[in-house]
């Protein structure tokens, strides 16, 4: 699983990798808008399917959209059918298929994409509430850095939008990287926005909504499943005492620091807010994985058993903040966070 580690936002200025050519002609229909308000998503008139002509009884069919054409229209996309398990949530399954990139048959039919096997599994969570679809990605910016160009961002968002708006119940879409809408759009040289069927709309978020991971306002005494940043008060063989904190990066870091009367933008592009003395007792899974900062003081991580990590915690001179991943009510991953 990719994990957010960088303390600075990445803005890579590289040329877009052009999509493979196709002989199909685009229609005049426009379905969604991309980052640039004057750029629209155009869906080709034909939908190319995979070789299977029938869907097994234990499967359902979703359509995912990849770039098409010769890149003269950066937002041109074409749909391809995929069979997914019948029991799967179709929206989640569609996006999980999309981020795996086109298969050889689809590539031969003209599909192009920034997504590939390198980004497989990069959908962190999918939530649809009252027509607003929130898609959280892990940090794949290094894997698809070319998408940060003007044409690249139009192509990427067009592919995402066409896949999302395939589903009638979706009215708006918000894309995030590790919980942050600004992380996603700052990378694409823009500001946080929701995508709609008629174009993008600006989003005015409360700074607390932009804390990375699953945030820092769970609204419950017991932390739900997700990724949480904070500090470990103590660690036993069965649980840790966890002090939840807020980790901000980029634009939200500057806003949070300013709200707190601190230097803004903050040094190194990150800011930690920890105003609550409350701690939570969180159970640890028997299969928990731990990544510990090496003792040399750098950002390098090393794997260590939980028992060794917990037994040595109290005696460590420096106790860094950690990210914990909770799944099924227990901690399945602990990763120490480097700060310069």
C-alpha positions as CSV (number, residue, x, y, z in Angstrom):
1,X,0.0,0.0,0.0
2,X,1.3,3.4,-0.9
3,X,1.6,5.8,2.1
4,X,1.9,9.5,2.4
5,X,5.4,10.3,3.6
6,X,6.6,13.5,1.9
7,X,6.4,16.7,3.8
8,X,6.4,18.9,0.6
9,X,3.9,18.9,-2.3
10,X,5.2,17.7,-5.6
11,X,4.8,19.8,-8.7
12,X,6.5,18.1,-11.6
13,X,6.7,19.9,-14.9
14,X,7.1,17.2,-17.5
15,X,5.5,16.6,-20.9
16,X,2.3,14.4,-21.1
17,X,2.7,10.9,-22.3
18,X,0.4,10.8,-25.3
19,X,-2.4,8.2,-25.4
20,X,-2.3,5.5,-28.1
21,X,-4.1,6.3,-31.3
22,X,-7.5,5.0,-32.3
23,X,-9.5,5.2,-35.5
24,X,-12.9,5.8,-33.8
25,X,-14.4,9.2,-34.1
26,X,-15.6,11.2,-31.0
27,X,-19.1,12.3,-30.6
28,X,-20.2,15.9,-30.0
29,X,-21.6,15.0,-26.6
30,X,-20.1,16.6,-23.5
31,X,-20.6,14.9,-20.1
32,X,-18.3,16.4,-17.4
33,X,-15.8,19.2,-16.9
34,X,-12.2,18.8,-16.0
35,X,-9.9,21.0,-13.9
36,X,-9.8,23.6,-16.6
37,X,-13.2,25.2,-16.8
38,X,-13.0,25.4,-20.6
39,X,-12.0,21.7,-21.0
40,X,-14.7,19.1,-21.3
41,X,-14.8,15.4,-21.3
42,X,-15.8,13.8,-24.6
43,X,-16.8,10.2,-24.8
44,X,-16.4,8.4,-28.0
45,X,-19.5,7.0,-29.6
46,X,-18.5,3.4,-29.4
47,X,-17.9,1.4,-26.2
48,X,-15.2,-1.3,-26.6
49,X,-15.7,-4.4,-24.5
50,X,-13.3,-7.1,-23.4
51,X,-13.3,-10.4,-25.3
52,X,-15.9,-12.0,-23.1
53,X,-19.3,-11.6,-24.7
54,X,-21.3,-12.8,-21.7
55,X,-21.1,-12.0,-18.0
56,X,-21.0,-15.0,-15.7
57,X,-23.9,-15.3,-13.2
58,X,-21.5,-14.5,-10.3
59,X,-20.3,-11.3,-12.0
60,X,-21.6,-7.8,-12.9
61,X,-20.5,-5.4,-15.6
62,X,-19.1,-1.9,-15.1
63,X,-17.7,0.5,-17.6
64,X,-14.4,2.2,-17.0
65,X,-13.0,5.0,-19.1
66,X,-9.5,5.5,-20.5
67,X,-7.9,8.2,-22.7
68,X,-8.5,7.8,-26.4
69,X,-7.2,9.5,-29.6
70,X,-3.9,11.2,-30.4
71,X,-3.9,13.7,-27.5
72,X,-5.2,16.5,-29.7
73,X,-8.2,16.5,-27.4
74,X,-6.8,15.9,-23.9
75,X,-10.2,15.1,-22.5
76,X,-11.3,12.4,-25.0
77,X,-12.1,9.1,-23.3
78,X,-13.5,5.8,-24.4
79,X,-15.4,3.3,-22.3
80,X,-14.5,-0.4,-21.8
81,X,-16.6,-3.0,-20.0
82,X,-15.1,-5.0,-17.2
83,X,-16.7,-8.0,-15.3
84,X,-16.4,-7.6,-11.5
85,X,-17.7,-9.8,-8.7
86,X,-21.5,-9.7,-8.4
87,X,-21.2,-9.1,-4.6
88,X,-18.8,-6.1,-5.1
89,X,-20.0,-2.5,-4.7
90,X,-20.0,-1.4,-8.4
91,X,-18.6,2.0,-7.9
92,X,-15.7,0.8,-5.8
93,X,-15.1,-2.1,-8.2
94,X,-15.1,0.3,-11.2
95,X,-12.5,2.6,-9.6
96,X,-10.3,-0.3,-8.5
97,X,-10.3,-1.6,-12.0
98,X,-9.6,1.9,-13.4
99,X,-6.5,2.5,-11.3
100,X,-5.0,-0.8,-12.5
101,X,-4.8,0.6,-16.0
102,X,-5.9,-0.8,-19.4
103,X,-5.3,-4.5,-20.1
104,X,-3.5,-5.6,-23.3
105,X,-6.8,-5.9,-25.3
106,X,-7.9,-2.4,-24.3
107,X,-4.5,-1.0,-25.1
108,X,-4.7,-2.6,-28.5
109,X,-8.1,-0.9,-29.0
110,X,-6.6,2.5,-28.3
111,X,-6.9,2.9,-24.6
112,X,-4.3,5.1,-22.9
113,X,-3.9,5.9,-19.2
114,X,-1.6,7.2,-16.5
115,X,-2.8,4.3,-14.5
116,X,-0.9,1.0,-14.7
117,X,0.1,-2.0,-12.6
118,X,2.2,0.5,-10.6
119,X,-1.0,2.2,-9.3
120,X,-3.0,-1.0,-8.7
121,X,-4.6,-0.9,-5.3
122,X,-4.4,2.9,-4.9
123,X,-8.0,3.4,-4.1
124,X,-8.1,4.0,-0.3
125,X,-11.8,4.4,0.2
126,X,-15.0,5.1,-1.6
127,X,-18.0,6.8,0.0
128,X,-21.3,7.9,-1.5
129,X,-23.5,10.1,0.7
130,X,-26.4,12.2,-0.5
131,X,-25.2,12.2,-4.0
132,X,-21.6,13.2,-3.1
133,X,-19.1,10.6,-4.1
134,X,-15.7,10.8,-2.2
135,X,-12.8,8.9,-3.7
136,X,-9.7,8.7,-1.5
137,X,-6.5,7.7,-3.2
138,X,-3.2,6.7,-1.6
139,X,-0.3,8.9,-2.6
140,X,0.4,7.9,-6.3
141,X,1.8,11.3,-7.3
142,X,5.3,9.9,-7.9
143,X,4.0,7.0,-10.0
144,X,2.0,9.3,-12.4
145,X,3.9,12.6,-12.1
146,X,3.1,13.5,-15.8
147,X,-0.5,13.9,-14.9
148,X,0.3,17.2,-13.2
149,X,0.7,18.9,-16.6
150,X,-2.2,20.9,-18.1
151,X,-3.1,18.3,-20.7
152,X,-2.3,15.5,-18.3
153,X,-4.6,16.7,-15.6
154,X,-7.4,17.2,-18.1
155,X,-6.9,13.6,-19.3
156,X,-6.7,12.2,-15.8
157,X,-9.8,14.0,-14.5
158,X,-11.8,13.2,-17.6
159,X,-11.1,9.5,-17.1
160,X,-12.1,9.7,-13.4
161,X,-15.2,11.7,-14.1
162,X,-16.6,9.6,-16.9
163,X,-16.2,6.5,-14.7
164,X,-17.9,8.2,-11.7
165,X,-20.8,9.7,-13.7
166,X,-21.6,6.3,-15.2
167,X,-23.6,5.8,-12.0
168,X,-26.9,7.8,-12.0
169,X,-26.8,8.2,-8.2
170,X,-23.6,10.2,-8.3
171,X,-24.2,14.0,-8.5
172,X,-20.8,15.3,-7.4
173,X,-17.4,13.8,-7.0
174,X,-14.5,14.9,-4.7
175,X,-11.1,13.3,-5.2
176,X,-8.6,13.3,-2.4
177,X,-5.1,12.0,-1.8
178,X,-4.7,10.6,1.7
179,X,-7.8,12.4,2.8
180,X,-6.9,15.8,1.3
181,X,-8.8,17.4,-1.6
182,X,-6.1,20.1,-1.8
183,X,-3.4,17.5,-2.0
184,X,-5.1,16.2,-5.1
185,X,-5.8,19.5,-6.9
186,X,-2.6,21.4,-5.8
187,X,-0.7,18.6,-7.5
188,X,-2.7,19.3,-10.6
189,X,-2.0,23.0,-10.3
190,X,-5.5,23.8,-9.1
191,X,-7.6,24.3,-5.9
192,X,-9.9,21.9,-4.2
193,X,-13.1,21.5,-6.2
194,X,-16.0,19.1,-6.7
195,X,-16.7,17.7,-10.1
196,X,-20.3,17.8,-11.3
197,X,-22.0,16.7,-14.6
198,X,-21.9,20.3,-15.8
199,X,-18.5,21.4,-14.6
200,X,-16.3,21.9,-11.5
201,X,-17.5,23.9,-8.5
202,X,-15.2,25.4,-5.9
203,X,-15.3,23.9,-2.4
204,X,-14.8,25.9,0.7
205,X,-13.6,23.4,3.3
206,X,-13.1,23.9,7.0
207,X,-9.4,23.5,7.7
208,X,-10.1,20.6,10.0
209,X,-11.6,18.7,7.1
210,X,-8.2,18.8,5.4
211,X,-6.3,17.0,8.1
212,X,-4.5,14.1,6.4
213,X,-5.5,10.5,6.7
214,X,-8.9,9.9,8.1
215,X,-8.8,13.3,9.8
216,X,-8.7,14.2,13.5
217,X,-12.4,14.6,14.4
218,X,-13.7,11.1,14.4
219,X,-16.8,12.1,16.4
220,X,-16.6,9.0,18.6
221,X,-14.6,7.9,21.6
222,X,-13.5,4.7,19.7
223,X,-11.5,5.4,16.6
224,X,-13.2,3.9,13.5
225,X,-11.4,2.1,10.8
226,X,-9.0,4.3,8.9
227,X,-5.6,6.0,9.1
228,X,-4.9,8.2,12.1
229,X,-1.9,10.4,13.2
230,X,-0.9,10.9,16.8
231,X,1.4,10.0,19.6
232,X,1.9,6.9,21.6
233,X,1.7,7.3,25.4
234,X,2.4,3.7,26.2
235,X,2.5,0.4,24.4
236,X,1.7,-3.1,25.8
237,X,1.5,-6.5,24.1
238,X,-2.2,-6.0,23.5
239,X,-2.9,-2.3,23.0
240,X,-1.5,1.3,22.8
241,X,-2.5,4.5,24.5
242,X,-3.0,6.8,21.5
243,X,-3.2,10.6,21.5
244,X,-4.9,11.7,18.3
245,X,-3.5,14.8,16.6
246,X,-4.1,16.6,13.3
247,X,-1.4,16.5,10.5
248,X,-1.7,19.1,7.8
249,X,0.3,19.6,4.6
250,X,0.4,22.2,1.9
251,X,-2.3,24.9,1.8
252,X,-4.2,23.5,4.8
253,X,-1.0,23.5,6.9
254,X,-0.6,27.2,6.2
255,X,-4.2,27.9,7.1
256,X,-4.1,25.8,10.3
257,X,-0.9,27.5,11.4
258,X,-2.3,30.9,10.7
259,X,-5.5,30.0,12.8
260,X,-3.2,29.1,15.7
261,X,-1.1,32.2,15.5
262,X,2.0,30.3,14.3
263,X,4.4,31.0,11.4
264,X,2.5,30.6,8.2
265,X,3.3,29.0,5.9
266,X,5.0,26.7,8.4
267,X,8.6,25.4,7.9
268,X,8.9,22.3,5.7
269,X,5.3,22.6,4.5
270,X,3.6,20.6,7.4
271,X,1.9,21.6,10.6
272,X,0.7,19.5,13.6
273,X,-2.2,20.6,15.8
274,X,-2.6,18.7,19.1
275,X,-4.9,20.5,21.4
276,X,-6.8,17.7,23.2
277,X,-5.2,15.8,26.1
278,X,-7.5,12.9,25.6
279,X,-6.0,9.5,24.9
280,X,-7.6,6.4,23.5
281,X,-6.9,2.7,24.2
282,X,-6.6,1.0,20.9
283,X,-6.3,-2.8,20.5
284,X,-3.4,-4.1,18.4
285,X,-3.9,-7.0,15.9
286,X,-1.7,-10.1,16.3
287,X,-0.7,-9.6,12.7
288,X,0.2,-5.9,13.1
289,X,3.1,-4.6,10.9
290,X,5.5,-1.9,12.3
291,X,7.8,0.4,10.4
292,X,10.3,2.1,12.7
293,X,12.6,5.1,11.9
294,X,16.2,4.0,11.8
295,X,18.3,5.2,14.6
296,X,20.5,7.4,12.4
297,X,17.9,10.2,12.5
298,X,16.9,10.2,8.9
299,X,13.6,9.4,7.1
300,X,14.5,5.8,6.4
301,X,12.2,3.1,7.9
302,X,12.9,-0.4,8.9
303,X,10.5,-3.3,9.7
304,X,10.5,-4.4,13.3
305,X,8.3,-6.8,15.2
306,X,5.6,-5.2,17.3
307,X,6.8,-6.9,20.5
308,X,10.3,-5.5,20.0
309,X,8.9,-2.1,19.1
310,X,6.5,-1.9,22.1
311,X,9.1,-3.2,24.6
312,X,11.6,-0.5,23.6
313,X,9.2,2.4,23.3
314,X,9.4,3.7,26.9
315,X,13.2,3.7,26.8
316,X,13.6,5.6,23.5
317,X,15.1,9.1,23.7
318,X,13.0,10.4,20.8
319,X,9.4,9.2,20.4
320,X,8.1,10.3,17.0
321,X,4.5,10.7,16.0
322,X,3.0,7.6,14.3
323,X,0.4,6.8,11.7
324,X,-1.8,3.9,12.7
325,X,-4.1,2.0,10.4
326,X,-7.2,0.5,12.0
327,X,-9.0,-2.3,10.3
328,X,-11.8,-4.3,11.9
329,X,-11.4,-2.3,15.1
330,X,-7.7,-3.2,15.7
331,X,-4.4,-1.7,14.6
332,X,-3.0,-3.5,11.7
333,X,-0.1,-1.1,10.8
334,X,2.0,1.3,12.7
335,X,4.4,3.6,10.8
336,X,6.6,6.2,12.5
337,X,6.5,9.7,10.9
338,X,9.8,11.5,10.1
339,X,9.9,15.2,10.7
340,X,13.0,17.3,9.8
